[in-house]
Amino acid sequence: MEDGDQSEEEPRERSQAGEMGTLWSQESTPEEGLPVEGSRPWAVARRVLTAILILSLLLCFSVPLFYIFQNCGPRPCETSVCLDLRDHYLASGNTSVAPCTDFFGFACGRAKETNNSFQELATKNKNRLRRILEAQNSWHPGSGEEKAFQFYNSCMDTHAIEAAGTGPLRQVIEELGGWRISGKWTSLNFNRTLRLLMSQYGHFPFFRAYLGPHPASPHTPVIQAVPVSKAPGSAAGTGQALPDGHYQPAQALCPSSKEMAPAIDWLSCLQETFTPMSLSPSQSLLVHDVEYLKNMSQLVEEMLLKQRDFLQSHMILGLVVTLSPALDSQFQEARRKLSQKLRELTEQPPMPARPRWMKCVEETGTFFEPTLAALFVREAFGPSTRSAAMELFTAIRDALITRLRNLPWMNEETQNMARDKVAQLQVEMGASEWALKPELARQEYNDIQLGPSFLQSVLSCVQSLRARIVQSFLQPCPQHRWKVSPWEVNAYYSISDHVVVFPAGLLQPPFFHPGYPRAVNFGAAGSIMAHELLHIFYQLLLPGGCPACDTRALQEARLCLKRHYAAFPLPNGTSFNDSLTFLENAADVGGLAIALQAYSKRLLWHRGETILPSLDLSPQQIFFRSYAQVMCREPSPQDSHDTHSPPHLRVHGPLSSTPAFARYFCCARGALLNPSSRCQLW
């Protein structure tokens, strides 16, 4: 396996040394036909000839030996990217912690706080986008680049936003029929107001509707409705679904009739929101919480009879909250105070303030994603970086295929099926093809009108983005739709499209760089890639998910892994649900093992490994150090819906399951990360 490949070299070297010794003894034996040793002249001559021969051999081999010894062992990488990574590791780790008992603390436990590796990388990527958007460039008039830069600049122009005051918002409220506190007010037309809020302003006061894949036919779009509190994250109500398996499964697929929620004029509201889709009265709606929708409709009906003013105030106030990021500082400060008070009531820590530039980068990225994708990838993920990432992925995929042949709970039929599944997998690296087509960046925003106020620019962008999303679902031959932007840091596997996605934003320092030691790339990015590949086989690990497997062996491996994780101590205040996190735990353990196997094979066939200077870590130790670095984040109370274990467990669980870790760090038998027995699921 991953360790056997290297240990085979030692006997081979000893064998070669033994053969060399035999060769030298043969050369020093007198040849036949020469005088015997007792003849003094010939004895002297033989000594002279031997001395000349030895001297000649030394001269012949001195230069090659010099280079051999000079290049024996890993060399320190002295490039700027390696030195930056070395400094990052020194700053984030705590070498006073014993690695065999707390490797999380060793890699992540700097003196004052634990850094969050993914959050830090996401911030770096946004800083890069900021530099791109603030660079002085001249773009073609009307191009996507010009509009993206203009939008960002208008977002950053707080002087103009302050000068506009409440004027832009008053105009919007008047278009909706007014509001009692605004001075002008007309009687509420509930469904007309709801249509306008959803279609023109991207505000969903009672439920959120978005397009997503049909449960029975993934490439057929269906309108989905979820409670506002459970809605997928989307900017300004654009409503894109989260990655596969990350939103609650729908409870019912039913026609959008008056019977389910009669207070809502479903057809007119959805038709205007999802233009140019053609909807009919029998339009199916995928509902994620039927009871919520029924109760919401009943409450709206009661308020229409008794408290129409209150209902209208609720709808308008919700819109103000939605639009407040595009308004002046008075609105944003009021929103901040409201959010802070709500978090206090729910005993949550206050949200840290974010700089204005970050908000403007995020908004620009939402509305002009194809343009910013091309600019980001051009600067941060060029052809050489993509080629190196694909080479790493190929090594990881090959290691997985090899490992599948040796799983004790898989029979030959299941192994063949699994290998075919891996062979058919599509991989998208860096960015989707459609996002990098220059014609899209220049032609896709013809319907966006910027100005005269920043609020009007935002509303125009909201409508344009929704139309593009709907249009993309109506394409006759839909391609896989990325669930993340290219500068984001989340890889994922799409079940419906059988595609694994690694965005360019993830394959950046400190997780990946073509100039890093291989140990870093395999330990960090390689383990992430292997983890995502194992998502393909989640179904096999579920009870009854693999009827052809050795059920007993699989069940024993499952129970072993659960007991293994349950035995680890956790920091105060953290917990985890082993049933909820089991699949991710299995992918963590298997991902590390596969990445190590791929790295060991690469070391065997490709010499010239480097190390990070001043860390006093071997290549294999750097491999494990880089793996742990990925998992660094502040421990926190576990979310009841989080499918991942706390960060300590995501480090200690896989490392303690890997015998090579204990060997390379010389861990005593029985130490926390060198247990007496281990599980093998993958």
C-alpha positions in Angstrom: 0.0 0.0 0.0 1.1 3.6 0.5 3.9 2.7 2.9 5.0 -0.6 1.3 6.1 1.2 -1.8 8.8 3.0 0.0 9.9 0.2 2.3 10.7 -1.9 -0.7 13.6 0.4 -1.6 15.7 -0.5 1.5 16.2 -4.2 0.8 16.9 -3.3 -2.9 19.6 -0.9 -1.8 21.1 -3.5 0.6 21.1 -6.1 -2.2 22.9 -3.7 -4.5 25.5 -2.9 -1.8 26.1 -6.6 -1.4 26.6 -7.1 -5.1 29.1 -4.2 -5.1 31.1 -5.8 -2.3 31.3 -9.0 -4.3 32.5 -7.2 -7.3 35.3 -5.4 -5.5 36.6 -8.7 -3.9 36.7 -10.3 -7.4 38.8 -7.4 -8.8 41.4 -7.7 -6.0 41.9 -11.4 -6.6 45.1 -12.3 -8.5 44.4 -13.2 -12.1 45.5 -16.6 -13.5 48.9 -16.6 -15.2 50.6 -13.9 -13.1 53.6 -14.8 -10.8 52.7 -16.0 -7.3 52.6 -13.6 -4.4 56.0 -14.8 -3.1 57.8 -13.1 -6.0 59.0 -9.8 -4.6 59.3 -7.8 -7.9 55.8 -8.8 -9.0 54.5 -8.1 -5.5 55.8 -4.5 -5.6 54.5 -4.1 -9.2 51.1 -5.4 -8.1 50.9 -2.9 -5.3 51.8 -0.1 -7.7 49.2 -1.2 -10.3 46.6 -1.5 -7.5 47.3 2.0 -6.3 47.1 3.4 -9.8 43.9 1.5 -10.4 42.3 2.8 -7.2 43.5 6.4 -7.9 42.0 6.2 -11.4 38.7 4.9 -10.1 38.6 7.6 -7.5 39.2 10.3 -10.1 36.6 8.8 -12.5 33.9 8.6 -9.9 34.7 11.7 -7.9 32.6 14.1 -10.0 29.5 11.7 -10.2 29.8 10.9 -6.5 29.9 14.7 -5.7 26.6 15.2 -7.6 25.0 12.1 -6.1 25.7 13.2 -2.5 24.8 16.8 -3.3 21.4 15.7 -4.5 20.8 13.0 -2.0 17.7 13.8 0.1 15.1 16.6 -0.3 16.4 20.1 -1.0 14.9 23.2 0.7 12.6 25.2 -1.5 13.8 28.8 -1.3 11.3 30.4 -3.7 9.1 33.2 -2.5 6.0 31.1 -2.5 7.7 28.4 -0.4 9.1 31.0 2.0 5.6 32.6 2.3 4.1 29.2 3.1 6.8 28.5 5.6 6.1 31.7 7.4 2.3 30.9 7.3 2.9 27.5 8.9 5.2 29.0 11.6 2.6 31.7 12.4 -0.4 29.4 12.5 1.2 26.4 14.4 2.4 25.8 17.9 5.5 23.6 18.0 5.4 23.3 21.8 2.4 21.0 21.4 3.2 17.3 21.2 2.1 16.2 17.6 1.3 12.6 18.7 -1.3 13.8 21.3 -2.7 17.0 19.7 -1.8 17.5 16.1 -4.6 20.0 15.7 -2.9 22.2 18.3 0.5 21.5 16.7 -0.7 22.7 13.3 -3.4 25.2 14.1 -3.0 26.3 17.7 -1.2 29.6 17.6 -0.9 31.5 20.8 -4.0 33.7 20.7 -6.5 32.1 18.4 -7.0 29.5 15.7 -7.0 30.7 12.2 -9.7 29.6 9.8 -7.9 28.4 6.7 -10.9 28.4 4.3 -12.1 31.8 5.6 -8.7 33.3 5.2 -8.4 32.0 1.6 -11.8 33.3 0.7 -10.8 36.7 2.0 -7.6 36.6 -0.1 -9.6 35.8 -3.2 -12.0 38.7 -2.5 -8.9 41.0 -2.1 -7.7 39.8 -5.5 -11.1 40.7 -7.0 -10.9 44.0 -5.3 -7.5 44.7 -6.9 -8.8 43.7 -10.3 -11.9 46.0 -9.9 -9.8 48.9 -8.7 -7.2 48.6 -11.4 -7.0 51.4 -14.0 -8.1 49.8 -17.3 -9.9 51.1 -20.3 -12.7 48.8 -21.5 -14.8 48.7 -24.6 -17.8 51.0 -24.1 -20.9 49.0 -23.1 -18.9 45.8 -22.5 -19.4 43.5 -19.5 -16.1 44.6 -18.0 -17.0 48.3 -18.2 -20.4 47.7 -16.6 -18.9 45.6 -13.8 -16.3 48.3 -13.0 -19.0 51.0 -13.1 -21.2 49.1 -10.8 -18.4 48.5 -8.3 -17.3 52.1 -8.4 -20.9 53.3 -7.8 -21.2 50.9 -4.9 -18.0 52.4 -3.4 -19.1 56.0 -4.0 -20.7 56.5 -0.6 -20.7 60.2 -1.0 -23.2 60.0 -3.9 -25.3 57.4 -2.0 -25.4 59.7 1.1 -26.3 62.7 -1.1 -29.3 60.7 -2.6 -30.6 60.1 0.9 -34.1 58.5 1.1 -35.2 59.7 -2.4 -34.6 56.5 -4.3 -36.3 54.4 -1.6 -39.3 56.8 -1.5 -39.7 56.3 -5.3 -39.9 52.6 -4.9 -42.4 52.7 -2.0 -44.7 55.0 -4.1 -44.6 52.6 -7.0 -45.9 49.9 -4.6 -48.8 52.0 -3.4 -47.2 53.9 -0.6 -46.8 53.3 3.1 -48.6 55.1 6.0 -45.4 56.4 7.4 -44.2 57.7 4.0 -47.0 60.2 3.7 -48.7 58.8 0.7 -50.7 55.6 0.9 -53.3 53.7 -1.1 -55.3 50.7 0.0 -53.4 47.5 -0.2 -53.8 45.2 -3.3 -52.2 42.2 -1.7 -51.4 40.0 -4.7 -50.4 43.0 -6.9 -47.9 44.1 -4.2 -46.6 40.6 -3.8 -46.1 40.2 -7.6 -44.1 43.5 -7.7 -42.0 42.6 -4.6 -41.1 39.2 -6.1 -40.5 40.1 -9.7 -39.2 43.6 -9.6 -37.5 43.9 -6.3 -36.3 40.4 -5.5 -38.1 40.4 -2.1 -40.0 37.4 -0.9 -41.9 38.4 2.3 -43.6 35.0 3.0 -41.9 32.3 1.0 -38.9 32.1 -1.4 -39.4 30.7 -4.8 -36.5 29.6 -7.1 -35.8 27.2 -10.0 -34.2 23.9 -9.2 -33.9 20.4 -10.7 -36.9 18.2 -10.8 -36.5 15.3 -8.4 -37.3 12.6 -11.0 -35.6 14.4 -13.9 -32.6 16.4 -12.8 -32.3 18.4 -16.1 -36.0 19.4 -16.0 -36.5 22.6 -14.1 -39.3 22.9 -11.5 -40.2 25.9 -9.3 -39.5 25.2 -5.7 -41.0 27.0 -2.7 -39.4 27.1 0.8 -39.9 29.0 4.0 -38.0 32.3 4.1 -36.0 31.1 7.1 -34.8 28.0 5.3 -34.3 29.4 1.9 -31.0 28.7 0.0 -28.5 31.6 0.1 -29.0 33.9 -2.8 -28.3 37.5 -3.6 -31.3 39.9 -3.7 -33.8 37.0 -4.1 -32.3 35.5 -7.2 -32.9 32.1 -5.7 -30.3 29.6 -6.9 -30.3 26.1 -5.3 -27.5 25.0 -3.1 -25.2 22.1 -4.2 -26.8 18.6 -4.4 -27.9 17.2 -1.0 -27.4 20.5 0.9 -31.0 21.7 1.0 -33.9 20.0 2.7 -35.6 17.3 0.6 -38.9 18.4 -0.8 -42.0 17.1 0.9 -44.5 17.4 -1.9 -44.8 18.0 -5.6 -48.2 19.5 -6.2 -50.0 21.9 -8.5 -49.9 25.5 -7.4 -53.6 25.6 -6.8 -55.8 27.7 -4.5 -56.5 24.6 -2.4 -53.0 24.5 -0.9 -52.6 28.3 -0.1 -55.7 30.2 -1.4 -54.5 33.6 -0.2 -51.7 33.6 -2.9 -52.4 34.1 -6.6 -49.8 31.6 -7.5 -50.0 31.7 -11.3 -49.7 35.5 -11.6 -46.9 35.8 -9.0 -44.8 33.0 -10.4 -45.4 33.9 -14.0 -44.0 37.4 -13.5 -41.2 36.2 -11.4 -40.0 33.5 -13.8 -40.6 35.2 -17.2 -40.0 34.0 -19.9 -41.1 30.6 -18.6 -44.6 29.7 -19.8 -46.7 28.6 -16.8 -50.2 27.1 -16.7 -52.9 26.8 -13.9 -51.7 23.2 -13.4 -48.1 24.3 -12.9 -46.4 21.9 -10.5 -44.6 23.4 -7.5 -42.0 21.6 -5.4 -42.9 22.4 -1.8 -40.3 21.9 1.0 -42.7 22.5 3.9 -46.4 22.0 3.1 -47.6 22.8 6.6 -45.7 26.1 6.7 -47.3 27.2 3.4 -50.8 26.3 4.5 -50.4 28.1 7.9 -48.8 31.1 6.2 -51.8 31.4 3.8 -54.3 31.1 6.6 -52.5 33.9 8.6 -52.4 36.1 5.5 -56.2 35.7 4.9 -57.0 36.6 8.6 -54.8 39.7 8.4 -56.4 40.8 5.1 -59.7 40.9 6.9 -58.6 42.5 10.2 -55.1 44.1 9.9 -54.5 45.1 6.3 -52.3 48.1 7.4 -50.1 45.8 9.5 -49.7 43.3 6.6 -48.7 46.1 4.2 -46.2 47.5 6.8 -44.7 44.0 7.2 -44.2 43.7 3.4 -42.8 47.2 2.9 -40.5 47.0 6.0 -39.2 43.7 4.8 -38.4 45.3 1.4 -36.5 48.1 3.2 -34.4 45.6 5.0 -33.7 43.8 1.7 -32.7 47.0 -0.1 -30.8 48.6 2.9 -27.3 47.6 1.6 -28.0 49.8 -1.4 -29.1 52.8 0.8 -27.3 55.4 2.8 -25.6 54.8 6.2 -28.8 55.6 8.3 -30.5 52.5 6.9 -27.4 50.3 7.2 -26.8 51.4 10.8 -30.4 50.7 11.7 -30.1 47.2 10.1 -26.9 46.6 12.0 -28.5 47.5 15.3 -31.5 45.3 14.5 -29.3 42.3 13.6 -27.2 42.8 16.8 -30.3 42.9 19.0 -31.7 39.7 17.4 -28.4 37.9 17.9 -28.4 39.0 21.6 -31.9 37.6 22.0 -30.9 34.3 20.5 -27.6 34.3 22.5 -25.4 34.4 19.4 -22.1 36.3 19.3 -22.2 39.6 17.4 -21.3 39.6 13.7 -18.0 41.3 13.0 -18.3 44.5 10.9 -17.2 44.0 7.2 -15.5 46.7 5.2 -17.4 48.4 2.4 -15.2 47.1 -0.3 -16.0 43.5 0.6 -19.7 44.1 0.3 -19.2 45.8 -3.1 -17.0 43.0 -4.4 -19.6 40.4 -3.4 -22.5 42.3 -5.1 -20.4 42.9 -8.2 -19.5 39.2 -8.3 -23.2 38.2 -8.0 -24.4 40.3 -10.8 -21.4 40.1 -13.2 -20.1 36.6 -12.4 -19.1 35.6 -16.0 -17.0 38.7 -16.4 -15.3 38.5 -13.0 -14.8 34.8 -13.5 -12.8 35.4 -16.7 -10.7 38.1 -15.0 -10.0 36.1 -11.9 -9.0 32.9 -13.6 -6.8 34.8 -16.1 -4.8 36.2 -13.2 -5.0 33.4 -10.6 -5.4 30.2 -12.5 -3.4 30.2 -15.7 -2.8 27.2 -18.0 0.3 26.0 -16.1 -1.6 26.1 -12.8 -4.6 24.3 -14.3 -2.3 21.7 -15.8 -0.6 21.0 -12.5 -4.0 20.7 -10.8 -5.2 18.2 -13.4 -2.0 16.2 -12.9 -2.6 16.1 -9.2 -6.3 15.1 -9.7 -5.2 12.3 -12.1 -2.8 10.9 -9.5 -5.5 11.0 -6.8 -8.1 9.3 -9.1 -5.6 6.6 -10.1 -4.9 5.9 -6.4 -8.6 5.6 -5.7 -9.0 3.1 -8.5 -6.1 1.0 -7.1 -7.6 1.2 -3.6 -11.0 -0.1 -4.7 -9.4 -3.4 -5.7 -8.3 -4.1 -2.1 -11.5 -3.3 -0.1 -12.4 -6.4 1.9 -16.2 -5.6 1.9 -16.5 -5.1 -1.9 -17.0 -8.1 -4.1 -15.6 -8.2 -7.7 -18.9 -7.0 -9.2 -19.1 -4.0 -7.0 -15.5 -3.2 -7.5 -16.0 -3.2 -11.3 -19.1 -1.0 -10.9 -17.1 1.4 -8.7 -14.2 1.7 -11.2 -16.6 2.3 -14.0 -18.3 5.1 -12.0 -14.9 6.7 -11.5 -14.0 6.3 -15.2 -17.2 8.0 -16.3 -16.8 11.0 -13.9 -16.4 14.4 -15.4 -14.1 16.9 -13.7 -14.4 20.7 -14.0 -11.3 22.5 -12.8 -11.0 26.2 -12.2 -14.1 27.6 -13.9 -16.9 26.5 -16.1 -16.5 26.9 -19.9 -19.4 29.2 -20.3 -18.0 31.6 -17.7 -14.8 32.0 -19.7 -16.3 32.8 -23.1 -15.4 36.4 -24.0 -18.6 36.9 -25.9 -20.7 36.3 -22.8 -18.7 38.9 -20.8 -19.4 41.5 -23.5 -23.0 40.7 -24.5 -24.8 39.3 -21.5 -25.7 42.5 -19.7 -27.5 44.5 -22.4 -30.6 44.7 -20.2 -28.7 46.3 -17.3 -29.2 50.0 -16.9 -26.9 51.6 -14.4 -28.1 54.7 -12.5 -29.2 57.3 -11.9 -29.0 56.1 -8.3 -27.1 53.1 -6.9 -30.4 51.6 -5.7 -31.8 51.7 -9.3 -28.6 50.0 -10.5 -29.1 47.2 -8.0 -32.7 46.7 -9.0 -31.8 46.6 -12.7 -29.1 44.0 -11.9 -31.6 41.9 -9.9 -34.0 41.7 -12.8 -31.3 40.9 -15.3 -29.8 38.2 -13.1 -33.1 36.5 -12.6 -33.8 36.5 -16.3 -30.4 34.9 -17.1 -31.0 32.2 -14.5 -34.4 31.4 -16.0 -33.0 31.4 -19.5 -30.2 29.0 -18.5 -32.8 26.5 -17.3 -34.6 26.7 -20.6 -31.6 25.7 -22.7 -32.4 22.5 -24.7 -29.1 20.8 -23.8 -28.2 22.1 -20.4 -24.7 21.8 -19.1 -23.8 21.4 -15.5 -24.5 24.6 -13.7 -21.9 25.5 -11.2 -23.2 26.0 -7.7 -20.2 28.2 -6.7 -18.4 31.1 -8.3 -14.8 30.4 -9.6 -13.3 32.5 -6.8 -15.0 30.6 -4.0 -13.3 27.9 -1.9 -15.9 25.1 -1.9 -15.4 22.0 -4.0 -18.4 19.6 -4.5 -19.7 16.6 -6.3 -22.9 16.8 -8.2 -24.9 13.6 -8.0 -27.3 14.5 -10.9 -24.6 15.4 -13.4 -21.9 13.1 -12.0 -19.4 16.0 -12.1 -16.8 16.9 -9.5 -16.0 20.6 -9.3 -12.8 22.3 -8.0 -13.0 26.1 -8.3 -9.9 28.2 -9.0 -10.4 30.0 -5.7 -9.7 26.7 -3.8 -6.6 25.8 -5.7 -4.6 28.7 -4.4 -1.9 29.1 -1.7 -1.7 27.8 1.0 -3.6 24.8 -0.3 -2.0 24.5 -3.8 0.7 26.0 -6.0 2.7 24.4 -8.8 5.9 25.6 -7.1 5.2 24.0 -3.7 6.8 20.8 -2.5 4.6 17.9 -3.7 3.9 17.0 -0.1 2.0 20.2 0.3 -0.1 19.8 -2.8 -0.9 16.2 -2.1 -1.6 16.7 1.6 -3.9 19.8 1.2 -5.5 19.9 -2.2 -5.0 16.2 -2.9 -6.9 15.2 0.3 -9.7 17.6 -0.7 -9.9 16.0 -4.1 -9.9 12.5 -2.7 -12.6 13.5 -0.2 -14.9 14.7 -3.0 -14.3 11.6 -5.1 -15.5 9.4 -2.2 -18.8 11.3 -2.3 -19.6 9.2 -5.4 -19.9 6.1 -3.2 -21.9 7.5 -0.2 -24.8 5.3 -1.2 -22.8 2.2 -0.7 -22.1 3.0 2.9 -25.8 3.5 3.9 -27.7 0.6 5.4 -28.9 -1.6 2.5 -27.0 0.6 0.0 -24.8 -2.2 -1.3 -26.7 -5.5 -1.4 -23.9 -7.3 -3.3 -21.3 -6.3 -0.7 -20.1 -8.4 2.2 -22.7 -6.9 4.6 -21.1 -8.2 7.7 -17.6 -6.8 6.9 -19.1 -3.5 5.9 -21.2 -3.2 9.0 -18.1 -4.1 11.2 -16.1 -1.4 9.4 -18.9 1.2 9.9 -19.2 0.4 13.6 -15.5 0.4 14.1 -15.2 3.9 12.6 -18.1 5.2 14.8 -16.5 3.8 17.9 -13.1 5.3 16.9 -14.5 8.8 16.6 -16.6 8.5 19.7 -13.5 7.8 21.8 -11.8 11.1 21.1 -12.0 13.9 23.6 -13.5 17.2 22.4 -12.9 20.8 23.5 -15.5 22.2 26.0 -18.7 23.4 24.3 -18.3 21.2 21.2 -20.2 18.2 20.2 -21.2 16.1 17.2 -23.8 13.7 16.0 -22.0 10.6 14.8 -25.0 9.5 12.7 -25.1 12.8 10.9 -21.4 13.1 10.4 -20.5 9.5 9.6 -20.4 9.8 5.8 -18.1 12.9 6.0 -15.9 11.2 8.6 -15.5 8.2 6.3 -14.6 10.6 3.4 -12.1 12.4 5.6 -10.3 9.1 6.6 -10.5 7.7 3.1 -9.4 10.9 1.5 -6.3 11.2 3.6 -5.4 7.5 2.9 -5.9 7.9 -0.9 -3.9 11.2 -1.0 -1.0 9.5 0.9 -1.0 6.5 -1.4 -0.9 8.8 -4.4 1.9 10.8 -2.9 4.0 7.7 -2.0 3.7 6.5 -5.5 4.8 9.9 -6.9 7.8 9.9 -4.6 8.7 6.4 -5.9 8.7 7.3 -9.5 9.6 11.0 -9.5 12.6 12.1 -7.6 13.5 15.7 -6.6 11.2 16.4 -3.7 11.7 19.6 -1.8 10.9 20.7 1.7 10.0 23.9 3.4 13.1 25.4 5.1 13.4 26.0 8.8 10.5 23.7 9.8 12.6 20.6 10.5 10.0 18.4 8.9 10.5 15.6 6.4 8.5 15.5 3.2 6.1 12.9 4.8 5.7 15.1 7.9 5.0 18.1 5.7 2.3 16.0 3.9 0.4 15.5 7.2 1.1 19.1 8.3 -0.5 20.5 5.1 -3.5 18.2 5.6 -4.1 19.5 9.1 -3.7 23.1 7.9 -6.7 22.7 5.6 -8.9 21.9 8.7 -7.8 24.8 10.8 -10.7 26.8 12.2 -12.0 28.0 15.5 -13.8 25.2 17.4 -17.5 26.2 18.0 -20.7 24.6 19.2 -21.7 22.2 16.5 -24.6 23.2 14.3 -27.4 20.6 14.6 -27.5 20.3 10.8 -23.7 20.3 10.2 -22.7 17.1 8.5 -19.0 17.6 9.4 -17.3 16.8 12.7 -15.6 19.5 14.7 -12.2 20.6 13.4 -10.3 18.7 16.1 -11.9 15.4 15.0 -11.4 16.1 11.3 -7.7 16.2 12.0 -7.3 13.5 14.7 -9.8 11.0 13.3 -8.0 10.5 10.0 -4.4 10.9 11.3 -5.0 8.2 14.0 -6.4 5.9 11.3 -3.2 6.2 9.3 -0.3 4.0 10.5 2.2 6.1 8.5 1.5 9.2 10.6 2.6 7.4 13.8 5.7 6.1 12.1 6.9 9.4 10.6 6.3 11.3 13.8 7.7 8.5 16.0 4.5 8.2 18.1 4.7 5.8 21.1 2.4 2.8 20.9 -0.9 3.7 22.6 -0.6 7.4 22.1 -3.8 9.2 21.2 -2.8 9.3 17.5 -1.2 5.8 17.5 -4.0 3.5 18.8 -3.5 -0.2 19.2 -6.1 -1.0 16.5 -7.4 0.8 13.4 -10.4 0.6 11.1 -10.4 0.3 7.3 -13.5 1.4 5.6 -11.8 2.8 2.5 
